Amino acid sequence: MPFMCTQPLITMRLLLKSIFVCFLLLPVLWSCNSDKLKTGARGYDSKSVVDGAIFVRDSAGNDAVGRYLDSMAWFSSSDAHIVYDIYGFRHAHYLNVVKDYGRALLYADSMLFLVNSRKDIDWDASLLANAYNAKADIYFEKGRYRQAFEWYNKARQLSDKELNSCLQGAYLFRIAMSLYQQERYEEAADGFSLCFRKTSNCDSSFAQWIRWQEILNNAGLSFYKAGNTDSARHYYNSSLRLIEQLRLHFPKNRSTYEEAKSIVYGNLGTLYTEAGSNDTAEFYLLYSLQLNREAGKSPKDALFTKLALASLYVNVGKSEKAEPLLKLVASEAARHTDRDVQYRLYNVWRKYYTLKGDYALALNYQGAAAAMKDTLNQLSKKALLNDLRQGLQEQEVQYRLSALEKDKKIRDLTTSILFLISVLGTGVILFAGRFILRLKKNLHIHKQLNDSISRQSRQKEQLLQEEIGQSGINLRALIDNTDDLIWSVDRNLNLLSFNKAYEDWTFQMTGSHAKAGEPEPVADVLPKFYGTWKKQYDVCFQGKPVKFLEKGIDHGPRELSWECSFRPIHQRDGRVTGVSCFCSDMTESLDKLDQIQRQNERLKKIAWIQSHKVRSPVATLKGLILLVNKDNPADPQNAELIEMMEASVDQLDEVIHEITHQATHKVV
């Protein structure tokens, strides 16, 4: 709810009493203020504050650093620039050390409020840009990349007017990173390219060289994600050339160069894999893994590189090389619990077992990959909804802050009037009546503003509900867009929900429409088939998921085969209240598998004919040729040998006809 003012109006009697009290307190207030003015600034500067924070951290820990910085802000409150710096130190402490993003955001807002509220100070533009950047860094760390982009962009727009190209490049880098995280790859690639051009004339320190290399690699990765492989290859190679120059300028940082090169080589390996240059891709991926091991860093990058190399081996049929890599990745991935790694690992295992001909395991891994993909999609949707909710909450907080600020101004104005009345005496009392009327008007305006804020808040909440409803419609459309059967039942075996494919199949098989809250129509029409389902339901009600292949399903002129996955529906207290079901038609896949097996048998037979029946007449021909009298063609023995050669040629011709028949005979 937005802040609502409920302060009653000041009556004339209360005003007179306040005047009397102010006369009594005036000497005390003046003496306190004088003491404050005498003390003034304590002489602190940013360097001394930082040195003190480092000393406190080393001697008392991170928690003590926060208390120390707060005390410095209180003692230095007369110097706004030092207070600003201390807010910045506090923000960095909570963001980078404590990882408390809520408190870090409070100090970033304090930096913004200080710059915007102290109009009497000529603030440098870089301080406002730094405050924008501090707030954007928090949103970026929280994964709210759209808000991070907005605040980074505010800092960049300010830097375009006031700051040098090096600082502009720093903001452009952050903007490009937030665009990349939003999967706006073309814009991210342009941002990284512009960032490199902006910073090309900056000081050539070691950190700047590392940042240049990172910018070029990120530009290549963005171009690759956008589908522009030529530009991606150009930027990857530029990054490698820059690393070589860096090695010549700073020869002592060998592990840093190896780690950077391993990342770029891994990206090049992925690029050449998709281009079909398998040998080149294998070279880059192996080199990347070697450099990563030597550097001893980036375990997650190494996992992705190993998966890319294993996938390459599977694609070219080198399963004996792929298997140890996959087992190594599986053991390492168990320690990282990264869903992206697990999803890619399941897909490569699926391709591996398909290559090996173990289609049961291939189907299992295909199901695991599909489930992991659903999990990733659900997490993405939850993050989007949380982003919308948090955005609405922040707007509500801003409304409250605005209302509190207005209320504070009114109270400050009231205090000022009381102080003036205490000095001027009776003459000011006449002015107080006019002030009260003005105060009434201000409170009336304030109430109108609060009513307007309340209406806007309700409208925002209604829009959010509509967006959530639309998300539900979109999710339903996704479920209905598949030909696979999806449904769920409760413990009484009554339907809870189902998709369009299930409804159509039920009507086709039974002539009845499926209805939520009623038993499945197939229970009476296909009792044997439904009996299998019921057994699996019973297993799921015990809390165990099941997968099975159902063959021989009567479907008109042909029989169908389905792969089904049943999972229990758990409540928060652990109770199983239903079963969610997913069945996919595997008939065509199994038919193709049988066809491939029959074709393999024919190929084996052709190979046997070629290795046995062809060899015999060819060997005979070679032996007869050696017996021919080449010095005396008229030798009578030559005629006999020629007749024998003709017989061998006829035999070879029959074998060739048999091979041709086997090769052109249609597989049934």
DRENSELO-647368 format. One line per 2 residues: their letters; for each residue x, y, z of C-alpha. Coordinates in steps of 0.001 Angstrom, whole numbers, padded with zeros to 6 digits. Each point is the difference from the previous one (the first is absolute). Example, Ala and Ser with C-alpha at 12.3 -4.5 7.8 and 13.67 -1.06 7.14 Angstrom:
// residues 2
AS> 012300/-004500/007800 ~ 001370/003440/-000660 .
//
This chain:
// residues 668
MP> 000000/000000/000000 ~ 001335/003518/-000738 .
FM> 000758/002291/002899 ~ -003068/001886/001231 .
CT> 000243/003182/002134 ~ -002181/-000142/003136 .
QP> 001608/002851/002008 ~ -002731/002191/001545 .
LI> -000060/003753/-000508 ~ 001748/002134/002585 .
TM> -002469/001924/002076 ~ 000567/003552/001226 .
RL> 000260/-001169/003620 ~ 002688/-002544/-000902 .
LL> 001806/002705/-001951 ~ 000103/002323/003016 .
KS> 001323/-002806/002226 ~ 002669/-000807/-002582 .
IF> 001110/003633/-000084 ~ 000445/-000018/003783 .
VC> 002030/-003234/-000097 ~ 002167/001324/-002838 .
FL> 000848/003099/002026 ~ 001190/-002281/002807 .
LL> 002016/-002326/-002303 ~ 001472/002692/-002233 .
PV> 003200/000491/002070 ~ 000592/-003762/000151 .
LW> -000531/-000462/-003751 ~ 002276/002893/-000795 .
SC> 002752/-001325/002262 ~ -000197/-003465/-001594 .
NS> 000150/001503/-003465 ~ 002946/002154/001022 .
DK> 001896/-003049/001230 ~ -000630/-001696/-003297 .
LK> 001217/003036/-001919 ~ 003105/000202/002156 .
TG> 000969/-003602/-000644 ~ -000702/000182/-003758 .
AR> 001701/-002578/-002214 ~ 002379/-002384/001745 .
GY> 002639/000240/-002707 ~ -000650/-003434/-001433 .
DS> 000647/-000732/-003672 ~ -000748/-002999/-002210 .
KS> 003493/-001486/000286 ~ 000031/000074/003793 .
VV> -003465/-001602/000117 ~ 001102/-002819/-002351 .
DG> 003209/-000586/001984 ~ -002025/-000174/003202 .
AI> -002495/-002449/-001560 ~ 002851/-002291/-001090 .
FV> 001485/000079/003496 ~ -003378/-000793/001607 .
RD> -000656/-002843/-002464 ~ 003385/-001608/000690 .
SA> -000355/000319/003761 ~ -003754/-000491/000668 .
GN> -001604/-001481/-003152 ~ -002521/001117/-002648 .
DA> -002874/000735/002407 ~ 002116/002543/001850 .
VG> 000764/001759/-003297 ~ -003691/000882/-000421 .
RY> -000232/001506/003481 ~ 003227/001925/-000566 .
LD> -001265/001519/-003290 ~ -003314/001010/001605 .
SM> 001875/001776/002798 ~ 002161/001821/-002550 .
AW> -003134/001153/-001863 ~ -001423/001410/003262 .
FS> 003193/001827/001010 ~ 000509/001356/-003533 .
SS> -003613/000998/-000622 ~ 000992/003642/-000574 .
DA> 002054/-000993/-003087 ~ -002398/-001403/-002612 .
HI> 002793/-001250/-002261 ~ 001498/-002162/002751 .
VY> -003461/-001313/000914 ~ -000501/-000868/-003694 .
DI> 003314/-001905/-000061 ~ -000903/-001884/003183 .
YG> -003380/-000969/-001488 ~ 001940/-001287/-003013 .
FR> 002351/-002039/002221 ~ -003008/-001388/001883 .
HA> -001723/-000925/-003266 ~ 003118/-001783/-001292 .
HY> 000430/-001803/003342 ~ -003535/-001441/000001 .
LN> 000008/-000735/-003755 ~ 003387/-001678/-000412 .
VV> 000876/-001315/003479 ~ -003218/-000697/001938 .
KD> -002216/-000624/-003094 ~ -002886/001776/001751 .
YG> -001629/001587/-003061 ~ -002831/001561/001996 .
RA> 002345/002096/002149 ~ 002242/000751/-002972 .
LL> -003051/001414/-001820 ~ -000811/002216/003007 .
YA> 003467/001571/-000106 ~ -000151/000429/-003799 .
DS> -003329/001820/000445 ~ 001614/002077/002760 .
ML> 002725/001077/-002446 ~ -002651/001062/-002518 .
FL> -002064/001787/002654 ~ 003038/001887/001296 .
VN> 000951/001275/-003456 ~ -003579/000911/-000931 .
SR> -000924/001609/003335 ~ 003074/002159/000589 .
KD> -000656/002599/-002664 ~ 002364/002408/001766 .
ID> 003007/-002102/-001079 ~ 001421/-000013/-003534 .
WD> 000299/-003784/-000389 ~ 002285/-001464/-002651 .
AS> -001892/-001898/-002707 ~ 002123/-003103/000632 .
LL> -001458/-000296/003545 ~ -003572/-000163/-001295 .
AN> 001069/-002471/-002705 ~ 001772/-002092/002644 .
AY> -003181/-000071/002114 ~ -001996/-001197/-003038 .
NA> 002662/-002641/-000628 ~ -000070/-001148/003650 .
KA> -003722/-000647/-000238 ~ 000373/-001785/-003357 .
DI> 002714/-002301/001411 ~ -002442/-001249/002648 .
YF> -002712/-000777/-002567 ~ 002581/-001788/-002181 .
EK> 001161/-002195/002891 ~ -003643/-000821/000837 .
GR> -000603/-001106/-003618 ~ -002410/002872/-000753 .
YR> 001753/000941/-003219 ~ -002729/002243/-001423 .
QA> 000161/002359/002999 ~ 003806/-000212/-000029 .
FE> -000015/001072/-003660 ~ -002225/002997/000764 .
WY> 002265/001301/002783 ~ 003208/-000719/-001934 .
NK> -001484/001904/-002927 ~ -000733/002992/002248 .
AR> 003645/000023/001073 ~ 001164/-000288/-003618 .
QL> -002231/002870/-001159 ~ 001500/002180/002719 .
SD> 003518/-001142/-000918 ~ -000545/000925/-003675 .
KE> -000370/003630/001075 ~ 002482/000346/002838 .
LN> 002473/-002893/000290 ~ 003015/-001183/-001991 .
SC> -000065/-002854/-002495 ~ 001578/-002492/002434 .
LQ> -002838/000406/002511 ~ -002506/-000088/-002861 .
GA> 001543/-003306/-001102 ~ -000381/-001413/003518 .
YL> -003740/000768/-000031 ~ -000334/-001349/-003568 .
FR> 001550/-003292/001162 ~ -002561/-000360/002787 .
IA> -002848/000881/-002398 ~ 001185/-002603/-002501 .
MS> 000207/-002635/002761 ~ -003584/000707/001086 .
LY> -001163/-000175/-003655 ~ 001752/-003353/-000413 .
QQ> -001697/-001378/003121 ~ -003362/001072/-001495 .
ER> 000908/-002003/-003186 ~ 000041/003219/-002068 .
YE> 003135/-001277/-001713 ~ 000213/002347/-003002 .
EA> -000282/003072/002244 ~ 002527/-001516/002418 .
AD> 002476/-000616/-002850 ~ -000305/003632/-001162 .
GF> 000439/001147/003607 ~ 003214/-001998/000513 .
SL> 001386/001247/-003339 ~ -000726/003640/000928 .
CF> 001476/-000579/003460 ~ 003281/-001224/-001536 .
RK> 000219/003051/-002266 ~ -000753/002377/002888 .
TS> 002727/-001479/002241 ~ 002685/-000511/-002661 .
NC> 001893/003129/001142 ~ -000164/-000696/003762 .
DS> 003087/-000695/002128 ~ 001636/-003322/-000925 .
SF> -000008/-001491/003498 ~ -000172/-003752/000581 .
AQ> -003643/000247/001140 ~ -000905/001989/-003144 .
WI> 001656/-002586/-002267 ~ -001982/-002752/001728 .
RW> -003217/002019/-000449 ~ 000749/000529/-003742 .
QE> 000447/-003745/-000446 ~ -003239/-000671/001868 .
IL> -001861/002569/-002142 ~ 001205/-001598/-003255 .
NN> -000889/-003514/001168 ~ -003452/001131/001176 .
AG> -000580/001756/-003325 ~ 000864/-003225/-001824 .
LS> -002317/-002011/002260 ~ -002845/002499/-000583 .
FY> 000457/-000138/-003780 ~ 000031/-003814/000197 .
KA> -003261/-000031/001999 ~ -001496/002406/-002567 .
GN> 000895/-002398/-002861 ~ 002826/002129/-001507 .
TD> 002816/-002573/000022 ~ 002406/001982/-002207 .
SA> -000006/002980/002372 ~ 000236/-002379/002979 .
RH> 003109/-001665/-001476 ~ 001562/003421/-000685 .
YY> -000449/001163/003603 ~ 001188/-003320/001453 .
NS> 003210/000216/-002050 ~ 000428/003651/000979 .
SL> -000291/-001037/003645 ~ 002729/-002643/-000479 .
RL> 002314/002522/-001659 ~ -000564/002392/002885 .
IE> 000867/-002744/002515 ~ 003312/-000581/-001807 .
QL> 000771/003733/000201 ~ -000968/-000056/003672 .
RL> 002406/-002889/000622 ~ 002847/002031/-001501 .
HF> -000806/003087/002100 ~ -000668/-001869/003272 .
PK> 001912/-003341/-000158 ~ -000444/-000931/003696 .
NR> -003780/-000644/-000053 ~ 000092/-003335/-001825 .
ST> -003049/-001594/001668 ~ -002162/002997/-000933 .
YE> 000925/-000311/-003691 ~ -000610/-003744/-000009 .
EA> -003423/000394/001605 ~ -000987/002709/-002511 .
KS> 001267/-002054/-002965 ~ -001812/-003111/001218 .
IV> -003311/001890/-000012 ~ 000562/001425/-003512 .
YG> 001160/-003370/-001378 ~ -003085/-001654/001491 .
NL> -002221/002578/-001743 ~ 001837/-000567/-003306 .
GT> -000433/-003751/000408 ~ -003758/000419/000397 .
LY> -000105/002288/-003053 ~ 001916/-002436/-002242 .
TE> -002132/-002910/001254 ~ -003167/001638/-001309 .
AG> 001822/000920/-003236 ~ 000776/-003723/-000566 .
SN> 003792/000408/000277 ~ 000358/-002905/002402 .
DT> 003805/-000337/-000019 ~ 000511/003718/000635 .
AE> -002667/-000038/002690 ~ 001633/-002984/001726 .
FY> 003391/001771/-000037 ~ -001381/003154/001636 .
LL> -002043/-001882/002604 ~ 002923/-002247/001018 .
YS> 002318/003008/000185 ~ -002561/001848/002127 .
LQ> -000181/-002885/002490 ~ 003796/-000219/000164 .
LN> 000329/003732/000734 ~ -002791/-000166/002565 .
RE> 001763/-002809/001873 ~ 003295/001943/-000040 .
AG> -001693/003171/001260 ~ -001909/-001938/002681 .
KS> -003103/002220/-000273 ~ -003470/000283/-001556 .
PK> -001411/-003479/000850 ~ -003386/000873/-001506 .
DA> 001589/001124/-003297 ~ 001920/-003294/-000043 .
LF> -003260/-001965/000458 ~ -001630/001744/-002976 .
TK> 003132/-000558/-002108 ~ 000072/-003720/000893 .
LA> -003678/-000308/-000915 ~ 000617/001753/-003331 .
LA> 002906/-002373/-000743 ~ -002030/-003076/001004 .
SL> -002885/001158/-002220 ~ 002450/000448/-002869 .
YV> 001320/-003564/000471 ~ -003542/-001381/000031 .
NV> -000911/001924/-003164 ~ 002991/-001471/-001905 .
GK> -000581/-003505/001391 ~ 002955/-000141/002436 .
SE> -001953/-001393/002929 ~ 003112/-001515/001612 .
KA> 001389/003523/000491 ~ -003307/001511/001073 .
EP> -000790/-002481/002814 ~ 002900/000850/002406 .
LL> -000648/003717/-000487 ~ -003689/-000408/000811 .
KL> 000721/-002029/003122 ~ 002525/002628/001144 .
VA> -002512/002817/-000563 ~ -002712/-001956/001848 .
SE> 002232/-000430/003071 ~ 001054/003668/-000023 .
AA> -003517/001314/-000703 ~ -001287/-001786/003106 .
RH> 002073/002428/002085 ~ -001242/003147/-001795 .
TD> -003784/-000699/-000292 ~ -000199/002343/-003011 .
RD> -003233/-000614/-001927 ~ 001459/001218/-003327 .
VQ> 002853/-002502/000327 ~ -002441/-002801/000891 .
YR> -002258/000844/-002959 ~ 002894/-000056/-002487 .
LY> 001387/-003192/001566 ~ -003363/-001801/-000390 .
NV> -000189/000990/-003690 ~ 003523/-001249/-000755 .
WR> -000712/-003293/001845 ~ -003149/-000363/-002119 .
KY> 001980/000402/-003242 ~ 002702/-002354/001316 .
YT> -002402/-002848/000800 ~ -001829/000553/-003300 .
LK> 003343/-000465/-001757 ~ 000667/-003136/002059 .
GD> -003466/-001380/-000837 ~ -001195/-000056/003615 .
YA> -003281/001771/-000722 ~ -001526/-000692/003419 .
LA> 002706/002015/001762 ~ -000139/002599/-002757 .
LN> -003722/000452/000647 ~ 000615/000261/003752 .
YQ> 002527/002780/-000506 ~ -002301/001694/-002476 .
GA> -002693/000038/002679 ~ 002457/001317/002593 .
AA> 001077/002777/-002371 ~ -003628/000930/-000688 .
AM> -000745/000100/003727 ~ 003063/002173/000655 .
KD> -001033/002328/-002828 ~ -003468/000306/001538 .
TL> 001647/000836/003332 ~ 002143/002700/-001625 .
NQ> -003064/001470/-001731 ~ -001954/000019/003263 .
LS> 002871/001717/001814 ~ 000159/002605/-002763 .
KK> -003742/000658/000308 ~ 000240/000234/003796 .
AL> 002874/002460/-000324 ~ -002073/002116/-002390 .
LN> -002969/000049/002395 ~ 002288/000852/002928 .
DL> 001516/002764/-002085 ~ -003452/001462/-000641 .
RQ> -000996/-000291/003659 ~ 003212/001595/001223 .
GL> -000377/002796/-002552 ~ -003507/000693/001305 .
QE> 001238/-000097/003595 ~ 002760/002472/-000839 .
QE> -002506/002346/-001594 ~ -002113/-000242/003132 .
VQ> 003065/000761/002131 ~ 000740/003009/-002191 .
YR> -003559/001220/000511 ~ 000393/-000412/003741 .
LS> 003327/001800/000002 ~ -001523/002840/-001997 .
AL> -002878/000261/002468 ~ 002372/-000123/002964 .
EK> 002191/002660/-001554 ~ -003005/002276/-000503 .
DK> -001127/-000650/003540 ~ 003510/000765/001251 .
KI> -000038/003307/-001862 ~ -003306/000890/001649 .
RD> 001342/-000892/003437 ~ 003209/001930/-000632 .
LT> -002053/002973/-001075 ~ -002096/-000273/003173 .
TS> 003140/-000150/002151 ~ 001409/003067/-001729 .
IL> -003217/001928/000603 ~ 000016/-000961/003691 .
FL> 003585/001143/000356 ~ -000831/003275/-001723 .
IS> -002997/000483/002295 ~ 002217/-000574/003054 .
VL> 002246/002855/-001195 ~ -002583/002496/-001231 .
GT> -002528/-000517/002778 ~ -003549/001205/-000140 .
GV> 000286/001542/-003467 ~ 000685/-003398/-001521 .
IL> -003216/-001424/001524 ~ -002023/002012/-002539 .
FA> 002104/-001520/-002781 ~ -000616/-003504/001417 .
GR> -003707/000110/-000847 ~ 000828/000613/-003658 .
FI> 002580/-002765/000135 ~ -002577/-002468/001352 .
LR> -002269/000714/-002949 ~ 002913/-000647/-002341 .
LK> 000768/-003184/001909 ~ -003575/-001178/-000478 .
KN> 000317/000570/-003719 ~ 003309/-001860/-000136 .
LH> -001456/-002935/001917 ~ -002980/-000031/-002324 .
IH> 002336/-000070/-003009 ~ 002057/-002670/001745 .
KQ> -003114/-002114/000523 ~ -000921/000398/-003673 .
LN> 003514/-001109/-000975 ~ -000254/-003032/002284 .
DS> -003381/-000893/-001512 ~ 001554/000248/-003452 .
IS> 002899/-002219/001091 ~ -002473/-002538/001402 .
RQ> -001848/-000129/-003316 ~ 003254/-000447/-001908 .
SR> 001056/-002762/002396 ~ -003290/-001829/-000545 .
QK> 000384/000402/-003767 ~ 003533/-001420/000178 .
EQ> -001260/-002950/002045 ~ -002796/-000613/-002540 .
LL> 002509/000100/-002867 ~ 002180/-002503/001845 .
QE> -002968/-002345/000491 ~ -000811/000297/-003713 .
EI> 003624/-000822/-000899 ~ -000070/-003019/002313 .
GQ> -003272/-001119/-001615 ~ 001507/000447/-003453 .
SG> 003013/-002053/001081 ~ -002403/-002797/000993 .
IN> -001668/000214/-003423 ~ 003383/-000143/-001715 .
LR> 000990/-003016/002092 ~ -003266/-001738/-000932 .
AL> 000669/000773/-003665 ~ 003457/-001580/000289 .
ID> -001478/-003167/001524 ~ -002722/-000211/-002675 .
NT> 002564/000544/-002775 ~ 001469/-003516/000338 .
DD> -001287/-003271/-001466 ~ 001069/-001828/003177 .
LI> -002704/-000967/002517 ~ 000160/001936/003283 .
WS> -002493/-000502/002843 ~ -000266/-000413/003768 .
VD> -002268/-001992/002333 ~ -000827/000166/003715 .
RN> 000086/-002878/002476 ~ -003524/-001010/-001057 .
LN> 001246/-000320/-003616 ~ -002105/002974/-001076 .
LL> 001466/002370/-002563 ~ 001488/003226/001368 .
SF> 001220/001585/-003234 ~ 001018/-000976/-003551 .
NK> 001230/001540/-003235 ~ -001663/000180/-003430 .
AY> 001872/-003049/-001338 ~ -001321/-002187/002845 .
ED> -003535/001274/-000483 ~ 000089/-000712/-003773 .
WT> 001489/-003466/000493 ~ -002605/-000913/002631 .
FQ> -002841/001083/-002288 ~ 001519/-001921/-002925 .
MT> 000349/-003192/002046 ~ -003262/000123/001983 .
GS> -002314/002513/-001692 ~ -000288/001830/003347 .
HA> 001549/003253/001133 ~ 002333/000005/002991 .
KA> -001297/002129/002896 ~ 001850/001278/003052 .
GE> -001239/-001577/003217 ~ -001197/-003187/-001743 .
PE> 001710/-003385/-000676 ~ 001943/-000476/-003221 .
PV> -002263/-001156/-002893 ~ 002573/-002610/-001128 .
AD> -000459/-001945/003248 ~ -003072/-001822/-001398 .
VL> 000923/-000108/-003703 ~ 003604/-001226/000364 .
PK> 000027/-001973/003275 ~ 003259/-001882/-000679 .
FY> 001790/003153/-001067 ~ -001419/002008/002911 .
GT> 000957/-002789/002398 ~ 003661/000684/-000783 .
WK> -000529/003685/000759 ~ -001744/-000812/003272 .
KQ> 002948/-002108/001180 ~ 002343/002910/-000701 .
YD> -002375/002384/001810 ~ 000229/-002213/003087 .
VC> 003816/000157/-000092 ~ -000092/003807/-000274 .
FQ> -002429/000292/002916 ~ 002776/-001622/002067 .
GK> 002229/002971/-000901 ~ 002047/-001640/-002783 .
PV> 000217/001300/-003590 ~ -000198/-002575/-002807 .
KF> 000872/-000197/-003704 ~ -001164/-002759/-002313 .
LE> -000459/-000879/-003674 ~ -003507/-001092/-000987 .
KG> -000155/-002036/-003242 ~ -002854/-001501/-001974 .
ID> -002552/002773/000531 ~ -002926/-000597/-002382 .
HG> -000439/003050/-002249 ~ -002021/-000953/-003077 .
PR> 002137/-001510/-002809 ~ 003230/000107/002018 .
EL> 001300/-000536/003524 ~ 001673/002808/001926 .
SW> 002890/000062/002470 ~ 000186/002655/002703 .
EC> 002695/001049/002419 ~ -001659/001226/003218 .
SF> 001305/001802/003079 ~ -002147/000163/003170 .
RP> 001033/002143/002980 ~ -001663/000484/003406 .
IH> -001406/003444/000878 ~ 001345/000968/003433 .
QR> -001483/002604/002304 ~ 002207/002121/002283 .
DG> -000574/-002392/002901 ~ 001225/-002933/-002129 .
RV> -003388/-001539/-000709 ~ -000625/-001472/-003463 .
TG> -003331/001340/-001265 ~ 000180/-000996/-003639 .
VS> 002053/-001141/-002981 ~ 001237/002070/-002955 .
CF> 000276/-001988/-003235 ~ 001866/000508/-003280 .
CS> -000201/-002409/-002990 ~ 001877/000413/-003284 .
DM> -000716/-001962/-003197 ~ 003145/-002090/-000748 .
TE> -001540/-002113/-002804 ~ 001811/001712/-002860 .
SL> 003352/000009/001845 ~ -000226/-003729/000782 .
DK> -001045/-000792/-003610 ~ 002999/001902/-001312 .
LD> 002226/-001827/002468 ~ -001249/-003384/-001301 .
QI> 000552/001154/-003591 ~ 003574/001061/000782 .
QR> 000718/-003369/001623 ~ -001285/-001892/-003083 .
QN> 002055/002206/-002279 ~ 003095/-000685/002120 .
ER> -000554/-003748/-000444 ~ -000053/000437/-003809 .
LK> 003176/002091/000120 ~ 001692/-002743/002037 .
KI> -001077/-002570/-002639 ~ 001372/002166/-002816 .
AW> 003273/000383/001891 ~ 000204/-003804/000406 .
IQ> -000563/-000530/-003740 ~ 002671/002546/-000865 .
SH> 002536/-001533/002370 ~ -000611/-003663/-000972 .
KV> -001660/-000530/-003384 ~ 001793/002834/-001840 .
RS> 003401/-001007/001276 ~ -000082/-003524/-001472 .
PV> -000410/000882/-003772 ~ 002384/002954/000346 .
AT> 002673/-002265/001489 ~ -000582/-002531/-002830 .
LK> 000404/002742/-002627 ~ 003248/001182/001533 .
GL> 001395/-003556/000035 ~ -000997/-000645/-003648 .
IL> 001601/003248/-001128 ~ 003296/-001136/001497 .
LV> -000198/-003274/-002036 ~ -000539/001736/-003365 .
NK> 003000/-000333/-002361 ~ 000555/003624/-000876 .
DN> 003099/-000766/-002119 ~ -001944/-002375/-002310 .
PA> -003621/001101/-000375 ~ -000595/-002898/-002409 .
DP> 000666/-002526/002718 ~ -003002/-002468/000046 .
QN> -000013/000150/003797 ~ -000944/003701/-000168 .
AE> -003333/-000871/-001641 ~ -000888/-002320/002886 .
LI> 000999/002658/002508 ~ -002207/002560/-001768 .
EM> -002998/-002337/000219 ~ 000645/-000443/003706 .
ME> 000255/003805/000365 ~ -003374/000397/-001727 .
AS> -001523/-002464/002454 ~ 001427/001993/002957 .
VD> -001299/003240/-001517 ~ -003490/-001529/-000361 .
QL> 000170/-001108/003628 ~ 001042/003525/001079 .
DE> -002837/001476/-002074 ~ -002529/-002207/001825 .
VI> 001358/001167/003363 ~ -000262/003640/-001090 .
HE> -003614/-000567/-001093 ~ -000753/-001510/003409 .
IT> 001530/003023/001773 ~ -001987/002362/-002225 .
HQ> -003204/-001879/000800 ~ 000677/000214/003726 .
AT> 000836/003722/-000201 ~ -003069/000982/-002045 .
HK> -002498/-002253/001759 ~ -002471/002174/001982 .
VV> 000072/-000365/003785 ~ -003388/-000973/001445 .
//
